[in-house]
């Protein structure tokens, strides 16, 4: 008694990205256990002829089995999952039917129990079927990467997850079969689109984003439920959006549910045509924008009369882009469905040219910078540029984010050659980045050099001032800041093992013992005598600690397109000026010694910026 696994008519359209092919061994039954040979026949519903062993789009989407295809039988016993591979044994009807066979433990088969069969597609390169690893089995789910979809119909089989349920019974002579017919269904939804520009401008690639659009998804091995992971969201962002390069006619795999996709058609002038456009002012949620300590915005004194809240990331500029954009209405997509106009005809959409303005944001974490973490030589990095109007700009096609502008470039921060004369305090304040980045409907601002100096006193311990920015506890007199580093083994710098150096600044009301506990070693030195390489901490210890991490990024010499001294030089802008009309910056180095709070050298250099808001 053989059972057919009927692949859904629309299953062809499926697509989905894979849990990576792992080298972990799948769980196997004990060698001494009695085994049954399970045979399953699998095929399409109608077994109609086809031309190739791939998905073909017709009134009934079809699937043909290919060499080395496998079915996975997942069995749960006493809360423990095992996975058993059923290998392709033979095919018939031009590949639309196939016989699969594999060994299963007799003890795992119980009467009236329902079992799940999975076809989990091809590896990303299409070279082999994926498998379910031991770690995935233990977690009870597989993760499917949806971020690298090609848009090709022929590639959908690489990225599918099909599932069926059925009952298995033992027969005679160590054999087993399924009861009744089993139909495999695609756990994802698929749609077929084609986009053109409303004015017929040739498009070079298409970006996908939107509500309900996910970079990956988890498939539950017990239920077959699909859960989206890492929603891409509605913001246009070449670093996170899904891209179909060189295609305007493409297939998309979606997580079933409510989806409101937006499509961005890129063209030759998407970047250069808008590089000089004025940024828009944005407002951000206060609960997500500041460093918090004990449930409230952490307080940092910057003078004897003024406290500030400090933002929880460096200021960054997100560059403008122009695309031919089409925003679809929200639609509920069902699993195992193919959305299209009709047989082999896509949903045709026309994109309207849309300028997505540049804007200022806060880095997603305190230590995040826009500086590339690779491709550097001797700790320097050459910025790729474009020339617009005879002036060099950081390439918006190469870099989505830029965070080392020179003062005076508020409305064109990626301009690399700039000359600013600080003729008055009013002129300086006019270009404060905080005017463009509001939090809680209030401006943020850049600190003065004197405020930086008050925040981080640099006198030696016996001569430290008696202010709230110094611990005066029994046996302790120390400044409330320290040079330190975070080791990130996943992103080791080739030129420096300790690649993420910076300063950690502690809130006014944080006790000395609590600050000391943030470091790997108990013997740490705070303030001027501290050395970044001696004081190791971690992302987890800093995150939600209430302390502010100021990363040593790099600096960009005036008028140049090179980043200098990675992780060894943190230059931060101020709103102070000197008598020769130069804007001042703070210069932080990783080793023992003072911090220079009023450096007027190389006045038009590119500096990092950390914003604050007054209490």
C-alpha positions in Angstrom: 0.0 0.0 0.0 1.7 3.1 -1.2 0.6 6.6 -0.5 0.8 9.5 -2.8 2.0 12.8 -1.6 0.2 15.3 -3.7 2.1 18.5 -4.2 -0.2 21.5 -4.3 -1.0 23.1 -7.5 0.3 26.3 -6.4 3.2 25.0 -4.5 5.3 25.7 -7.4 5.3 29.3 -6.8 6.7 28.9 -3.5 9.9 30.2 -2.5 11.7 30.6 0.6 15.0 30.8 1.9 16.7 28.4 3.8 17.9 27.7 7.0 21.5 27.4 6.1 22.8 24.0 5.3 24.5 23.0 8.5 27.3 20.5 9.1 25.5 19.4 12.3 24.5 15.8 12.1 20.8 15.1 12.3 19.4 13.0 15.1 19.5 9.4 14.2 17.9 6.4 15.9 20.0 3.9 17.8 21.7 1.3 15.6 20.3 -1.6 17.5 16.7 -0.4 17.4 14.2 -2.2 15.2 13.8 -0.3 12.0 11.0 -0.1 9.4 11.4 0.8 5.8 8.9 3.5 4.9 8.0 3.9 1.3 6.1 7.0 0.1 4.9 7.9 -3.4 5.0 11.6 -4.1 3.8 13.5 -7.1 1.7 16.3 -8.5 -2.0 16.4 -8.6 -2.5 15.9 -12.2 0.8 14.5 -13.4 0.6 16.5 -16.6 3.7 16.7 -18.8 6.2 19.4 -18.3 9.4 20.6 -20.0 11.8 21.0 -17.1 12.4 19.8 -13.6 11.6 23.1 -12.0 8.6 25.2 -11.2 6.5 26.2 -14.1 3.8 28.8 -13.9 0.5 27.8 -15.5 -3.1 27.5 -14.5 -1.9 24.9 -12.1 1.6 25.4 -10.8 3.6 22.2 -11.2 6.6 20.6 -9.7 8.8 17.9 -11.0 11.1 15.9 -8.8 14.8 15.9 -9.5 17.8 13.7 -8.6 18.7 13.8 -4.9 15.4 15.4 -3.8 14.6 14.4 -0.2 11.6 14.3 2.1 12.1 14.8 5.8 9.9 13.0 8.3 9.9 14.7 11.7 8.7 12.5 14.6 8.0 13.8 18.1 8.2 11.2 20.9 8.0 12.1 24.6 8.9 15.7 23.7 12.0 14.6 21.7 12.2 15.2 18.0 14.0 13.0 15.5 14.2 13.6 11.8 14.4 10.8 9.2 15.4 11.3 5.6 13.4 9.7 2.8 15.6 9.6 -0.3 14.4 9.7 -3.9 14.3 6.1 -5.2 12.6 6.4 -8.6 10.5 8.7 -10.8 7.8 8.3 -13.3 5.4 10.4 -15.4 8.2 12.6 -16.5 9.3 13.3 -13.0 5.9 14.4 -11.7 5.7 11.2 -9.5 8.5 9.8 -7.4 9.0 7.1 -4.9 10.8 8.0 -1.7 12.2 5.5 0.8 13.9 5.6 4.2 14.4 3.9 7.5 12.3 4.9 10.6 12.4 3.4 14.1 9.5 1.0 14.8 9.1 2.3 18.4 8.3 5.8 17.1 5.2 4.7 15.2 2.1 4.7 17.2 -1.5 4.1 16.1 -3.6 7.2 15.2 -0.6 9.5 15.5 -0.1 12.2 12.9 3.4 12.8 11.5 4.8 15.7 9.5 6.6 15.5 6.2 8.7 18.4 4.9 10.4 19.3 1.7 12.7 22.1 2.7 14.2 23.0 -0.7 17.6 23.5 -2.1 20.7 25.0 -0.7 21.2 28.7 -1.6 23.4 27.8 -4.6 21.0 25.1 -5.7 23.6 22.4 -5.5 21.8 20.0 -3.1 18.7 19.6 -0.9 18.9 21.2 2.5 18.7 19.1 5.6 17.5 19.7 9.2 20.4 20.0 11.5 20.6 18.7 15.1 20.6 22.3 16.4 17.5 23.2 14.4 15.8 20.0 15.6 16.6 20.9 19.2 15.2 24.4 18.7 12.1 23.0 17.1 12.3 25.3 14.0 14.3 26.1 10.9 15.1 29.7 9.9 14.6 30.7 6.3 16.6 33.6 4.9 14.3 35.7 2.7 16.8 38.5 2.2 18.7 37.1 -0.7 15.8 36.3 -3.0 16.8 36.4 -6.7 13.3 37.0 -8.1 13.8 34.1 -10.6 11.0 31.6 -11.1 13.7 28.9 -11.6 15.2 29.6 -8.2 12.1 29.2 -6.2 12.7 25.5 -5.6 15.9 26.5 -3.8 14.0 28.3 -1.3 10.8 26.4 -0.5 9.3 24.7 2.5 6.5 22.3 1.8 4.7 20.3 4.5 2.1 17.6 4.7 0.7 15.6 7.6 -0.2 11.9 7.5 -0.5 8.7 9.5 2.1 5.9 9.2 1.3 2.3 9.9 3.6 -0.8 10.0 2.7 -3.6 7.6 4.6 -6.8 7.3 8.2 -7.8 6.7 9.5 -4.7 8.3 7.6 -2.3 6.0 5.6 0.8 6.7 3.2 2.9 4.7 1.0 6.0 5.1 -2.8 6.0 5.4 -4.6 7.8 2.7 -3.3 10.5 0.5 -0.8 13.1 1.6 -0.7 16.5 0.0 2.3 18.8 0.4 1.5 22.5 0.6 3.8 25.5 0.5 4.0 27.2 3.9 4.7 30.6 2.3 2.9 32.8 -0.1 4.4 33.8 -3.5 3.6 36.8 -5.7 4.6 37.7 -9.3 5.2 41.4 -10.1 6.5 43.5 -12.9 7.4 47.2 -12.4 8.0 50.0 -14.8 8.7 53.7 -14.4 5.7 56.0 -15.0 7.8 58.1 -17.4 9.5 55.0 -18.9 12.9 55.7 -17.4 14.9 52.4 -17.5 15.2 50.8 -14.1 18.4 49.0 -13.0 17.1 47.1 -9.9 14.1 46.9 -7.6 14.1 47.2 -3.8 11.4 45.7 -1.6 10.3 46.9 1.9 7.1 47.4 3.8 4.9 46.4 6.7 4.8 42.6 6.9 7.9 42.2 4.8 10.6 40.1 6.6 14.3 39.4 6.2 13.8 35.9 7.4 11.2 33.6 8.9 11.0 30.6 11.4 9.2 27.5 10.4 7.9 25.5 13.4 8.6 21.8 13.0 5.8 20.8 15.3 3.0 22.8 13.7 4.3 24.1 10.4 3.5 27.7 11.5 5.6 30.4 9.9 6.7 33.4 11.9 8.3 36.5 10.4 11.7 37.6 11.9 13.3 41.0 11.4 10.6 43.0 9.7 12.2 45.3 7.1 9.6 48.0 7.7 8.6 50.9 5.6 11.9 52.9 5.5 13.9 52.8 2.4 17.4 51.5 3.2 19.8 49.8 0.8 21.4 48.0 3.8 18.2 46.1 4.8 15.8 46.1 1.9 15.5 43.0 -0.3 16.9 43.7 -3.8 16.2 42.2 -7.2 19.2 43.2 -9.3 18.8 43.7 -13.0 15.2 42.5 -12.9 11.9 44.3 -13.2 9.8 41.1 -13.6 10.2 39.0 -10.5 8.8 36.6 -8.0 8.7 37.3 -4.2 8.2 34.9 -1.3 6.2 36.4 1.6 5.4 35.3 5.1 1.6 34.6 5.1 -0.4 37.4 6.8 -1.1 41.1 6.4 1.5 42.6 4.0 1.8 46.1 2.6 4.8 46.0 0.3 6.5 49.0 -1.2 8.6 48.7 -4.4 11.5 51.1 -5.3 12.7 51.1 -8.9 16.2 52.4 -9.0 17.7 54.2 -12.1 21.0 55.6 -13.2 20.4 58.9 -11.4 18.9 57.5 -8.1 21.8 58.7 -6.1 23.6 61.5 -7.9 20.5 63.5 -8.8 19.5 64.2 -5.2 22.8 64.2 -3.3 22.6 68.0 -2.7 18.9 68.0 -1.6 18.1 69.5 1.8 17.6 67.0 4.7 14.3 66.8 6.4 13.9 67.4 10.2 12.8 64.3 12.1 11.4 63.8 15.6 12.2 60.7 17.6 10.7 58.9 20.7 12.4 60.0 23.9 12.0 56.6 25.5 14.2 55.1 22.7 16.7 57.9 22.1 18.5 58.5 25.4 20.6 56.5 27.8 18.5 55.4 30.8 19.5 54.7 34.3 17.2 53.1 36.9 14.1 53.8 34.8 14.8 57.4 34.0 16.9 59.4 31.6 20.4 59.3 33.0 21.6 62.6 34.3 25.0 64.0 33.4 26.2 67.4 34.7 28.0 69.6 32.1 28.3 72.6 34.4 27.5 73.5 38.0 24.0 74.4 37.0 23.2 72.3 34.0 22.4 68.6 33.6 21.8 66.9 30.2 20.4 63.6 28.9 22.8 62.0 26.4 21.6 60.2 23.3 22.2 56.5 23.0 24.1 56.6 19.8 26.2 58.9 17.7 24.5 61.2 15.2 24.4 59.8 11.7 23.2 61.1 8.3 21.1 58.9 6.1 21.6 59.9 2.5 18.8 60.9 0.1 17.7 58.6 -2.7 15.3 59.0 -5.7 13.4 56.0 -6.9 10.3 55.1 -8.9 8.1 54.0 -6.0 4.9 52.1 -5.8 3.1 51.5 -2.4 0.6 48.7 -2.4 -2.4 48.6 -0.2 -2.3 46.1 2.7 -3.4 42.6 1.7 -3.8 39.4 3.6 -1.7 36.7 1.9 -2.5 33.0 2.4 0.0 30.2 2.5 0.3 28.0 -0.6 -1.1 30.8 -2.8 0.4 32.5 -5.9 -0.7 36.1 -6.4 -0.5 37.3 -10.0 -2.7 38.8 -12.7 -3.3 35.5 -14.5 -1.3 32.5 -15.9 2.3 33.6 -16.2 1.1 37.3 -16.3 2.4 39.3 -13.3 0.8 42.1 -11.4 1.9 45.1 -13.4 2.8 48.2 -11.3 4.0 51.7 -12.3 6.4 53.5 -10.0 6.2 57.3 -9.6 9.5 59.2 -9.2 9.9 59.9 -5.5 12.6 61.7 -3.7 13.3 60.2 -0.3 15.0 63.0 1.6 18.1 62.6 3.6 17.7 62.8 7.4 19.6 62.6 10.6 19.3 59.7 13.0 20.9 58.1 16.0 23.1 55.1 15.6 21.2 51.9 16.5 23.7 51.2 19.4 26.1 53.4 21.3 29.2 51.8 19.7 27.9 51.7 16.1 29.7 53.8 13.5 29.2 54.2 9.8 32.9 53.5 9.2 33.4 50.4 7.1 34.8 47.6 9.3 36.7 46.0 6.5 38.9 46.9 3.5 41.3 49.2 5.3 45.0 49.5 5.1 47.2 50.5 8.0 44.1 51.6 9.8 43.1 54.1 7.1 40.2 53.9 4.7 39.6 55.8 1.4 36.1 57.0 0.9 34.5 56.4 -2.5 33.2 59.6 -3.9 31.0 61.1 -6.6 31.4 64.5 -8.2 28.4 66.7 -8.4 28.6 70.3 -9.5 32.4 70.1 -9.4 32.4 69.1 -5.7 33.2 65.8 -4.1 30.6 63.9 -2.0 30.7 60.6 -0.2 29.1 58.1 -2.6 25.5 57.5 -1.6 25.5 54.4 -3.8 28.4 52.9 -1.8 27.4 54.2 1.6 23.9 54.6 2.9 25.0 56.3 6.1 27.7 58.9 6.8 28.7 60.1 10.3 31.9 62.3 9.9 30.7 65.6 8.4 32.5 68.9 8.8 30.9 71.8 10.7 28.8 74.1 8.4 27.5 71.3 6.2 24.2 70.9 8.0 22.2 70.8 4.7 24.8 68.8 2.7 26.7 66.7 5.2 28.4 64.4 2.7 30.2 67.3 1.1 33.9 66.5 1.6 35.5 69.9 0.9 34.1 72.6 3.0 35.3 75.9 4.5 33.5 77.3 7.6 34.4 80.5 9.4 33.2 80.7 13.0 32.6 84.4 13.0 30.1 84.4 15.8 28.4 82.1 18.3 25.1 82.7 16.4 26.7 81.5 13.2 28.1 78.5 14.9 24.8 77.6 16.5 22.9 78.0 13.2 24.6 74.8 12.0 24.0 72.7 15.1 22.9 69.2 14.0 20.4 69.1 16.9 18.1 71.5 14.9 17.5 68.6 12.5 17.2 65.8 15.0 14.5 66.4 17.6 13.6 64.1 20.4 10.2 64.3 22.1 9.4 67.4 19.9 12.4 69.3 21.3 15.7 70.1 19.7 18.8 68.3 20.7 22.2 70.0 20.6 26.0 69.7 20.5 27.9 70.3 23.7 30.5 73.1 24.1 34.1 72.3 24.7 33.7 73.6 28.3 30.8 71.2 28.9 32.8 68.3 27.6 35.6 69.3 30.0 33.2 69.5 33.0 31.7 66.1 32.1 35.1 64.4 31.9 37.5 66.0 34.5 41.1 65.1 33.6 43.1 66.3 36.6 45.2 63.7 38.4 43.4 62.1 41.4 44.7 64.3 44.2 43.7 67.5 42.3 40.3 66.4 41.0 37.6 69.0 41.6 34.9 68.5 44.2 32.1 68.3 41.8 29.3 65.8 41.1 31.5 64.5 38.2 33.9 63.0 40.7 33.4 60.1 43.1 34.2 61.1 46.7 33.6 57.9 48.6 35.5 56.3 51.5 38.9 55.5 50.0 37.9 56.6 46.5 38.4 59.8 44.6 38.0 59.2 40.9 36.6 60.9 37.8 33.3 59.4 36.5 34.7 58.2 33.2 37.2 55.7 31.9 38.9 54.6 28.6 38.0 51.1 27.8 37.5 48.6 24.9 35.0 46.0 23.8 36.3 42.8 22.1 34.1 41.6 19.3 35.5 38.4 18.0 33.0 38.2 15.2 34.4 41.4 13.7 38.1 41.3 14.6 40.1 44.0 13.0 43.1 42.7 11.1 45.3 45.6 12.2 44.2 45.7 15.8 42.8 42.9 18.1 41.2 45.4 20.3 39.3 47.1 17.6 36.4 48.9 19.5 38.0 51.4 21.8 36.2 54.3 23.5 35.3 56.1 26.7 32.6 55.1 29.1 31.0 58.0 30.9 29.0 57.3 34.1 25.8 59.1 35.3 26.0 61.6 38.1 24.3 59.2 40.6 26.0 55.9 39.7 28.0 54.6 42.6 31.7 53.7 42.1 31.1 50.0 42.9 28.5 49.8 40.2 30.7 51.4 37.6 33.7 49.1 38.5 31.5 46.0 38.1 31.1 46.8 34.3 34.7 45.6 33.6 36.2 42.2 33.2 39.0 42.9 35.7 38.5 44.3 39.2 41.7 46.4 39.1 40.7 49.3 36.8 41.8 52.9 36.7 39.3 55.7 36.0 39.8 59.1 34.4 43.1 60.5 33.0 45.3 57.6 34.0 43.1 55.0 32.2 44.2 53.0 29.2 41.6 51.6 26.8 43.5 48.4 26.2 43.6 47.6 29.9 39.9 47.9 30.6 37.8 45.3 28.9 34.0 45.3 29.0 31.2 43.8 26.8 28.2 44.9 24.8 25.9 43.3 27.3 27.4 45.0 30.3 27.2 48.4 28.7 23.7 47.9 27.2 21.1 49.2 29.7 23.8 50.0 32.3 23.1 53.7 32.3 26.6 54.5 31.1 27.4 56.3 27.9 29.9 54.8 25.5 31.8 57.2 23.2 33.5 55.2 20.5 36.9 56.1 19.1 35.9 56.1 15.4 38.3 57.8 13.1 38.8 61.3 11.8 38.7 62.8 8.4 41.3 65.5 7.5 39.9 68.8 6.1 38.8 68.5 2.4 39.9 64.8 2.2 38.2 61.6 1.4 40.2 59.4 3.8 39.4 58.2 7.3 42.4 58.1 9.6 43.5 56.2 12.7 40.7 53.6 13.1 39.8 53.1 16.7 42.8 55.2 17.9 41.5 58.7 17.5 38.0 60.0 18.5 37.4 63.5 17.4 34.0 64.9 18.5 32.6 68.2 17.4 31.6 71.1 19.8 29.8 74.4 19.4 32.8 76.4 20.6 35.2 78.5 18.6 38.5 80.2 19.1 39.8 83.7 18.3 40.9 82.8 14.8 37.3 81.8 13.9 38.0 78.0 14.0 35.4 75.6 15.3 36.8 73.5 18.2 36.6 69.8 18.6 37.3 67.3 21.4 40.3 65.0 20.7 40.2 61.6 22.6 43.1 59.1 22.4 43.1 55.6 23.8 46.1 55.9 26.1 47.1 57.5 29.4 47.0 61.3 29.4 44.6 64.2 29.1 41.8 64.7 26.6 42.0 67.9 24.5 38.7 69.6 24.8 39.4 72.7 22.7 41.4 71.5 19.7 41.2 74.1 17.0 43.6 72.4 14.6 42.3 71.3 11.1 39.1 73.2 11.8 37.2 71.8 8.8 37.9 68.2 9.5 35.1 65.6 9.7 34.2 64.8 13.3 31.8 62.4 15.0 28.9 63.9 17.0 27.1 62.9 20.2 23.9 64.9 20.9 22.4 65.9 24.2 19.2 67.5 25.5 19.0 69.8 28.5 17.1 68.8 31.6 
